[in-house]
Amino acid sequence: MTRKELEDKISQLKMDYIRIQGDLDKMESVGGNVSPLEKTLQTLENELKELREQLAAAKE
């Protein structure tokens, strides 16, 4: 991936993370099952970490 593609992907994942975090907060407030959303957030965190590492390597 190019540097621009990495930055775009990171931006998209951040937006997804924020959206899912909001969904989780809503679900939690009504006593719903938040486990699947928590797993999704963890997956996004891992993807973001990997992409940031790739971006850092691309800067070198």
C-alpha positions in Angstrom: 0.0 0.0 0.0 1.1 3.5 -0.6 1.4 6.1 2.1 -1.8 7.8 1.0 -3.7 4.5 1.0 -2.5 3.7 4.5 -3.6 7.1 5.7 -7.0 6.7 4.1 -7.5 3.3 5.6 -6.5 4.6 9.0 -9.0 7.4 8.7 -11.7 5.0 7.6 -11.0 2.6 10.6 -11.1 5.6 13.0 -14.5 6.6 11.7 -15.7 3.0 12.0 -14.3 2.8 15.5 -16.1 5.9 16.6 -19.4 4.7 15.1 -19.1 1.3 16.8 -18.2 2.9 20.1 -21.4 4.9 19.9 -23.4 1.8 19.1 -21.7 0.0 22.1 -22.6 2.9 24.4 -26.3 2.8 23.3 -26.4 -1.0 23.6 -24.9 -0.9 27.0 -27.4 1.8 28.2 -30.3 -0.5 27.4 -28.7 -3.6 28.9 -27.9 -5.3 25.6 -25.2 -7.8 24.7 -22.1 -5.7 24.1 -19.7 -8.6 23.7 -19.8 -8.7 19.8 -19.2 -5.0 19.6 -16.3 -5.2 22.1 -14.7 -7.9 19.9 -15.2 -5.7 16.8 -13.5 -2.8 18.6 -10.6 -5.0 19.6 -10.2 -6.1 16.0 -10.2 -2.5 14.8 -7.6 -1.6 17.4 -5.4 -4.3 16.2 -5.8 -3.3 12.5 -5.1 0.3 13.4 -1.9 -0.7 15.2 -0.7 -2.7 12.2 -1.5 0.1 9.8 0.3 2.7 11.9 3.4 0.4 12.1 3.3 0.1 8.3 2.9 3.9 8.0 5.9 4.4 10.3 8.0 2.0 8.2 7.0 3.8 5.0 8.3 7.1 6.5 11.7 5.6 6.9 
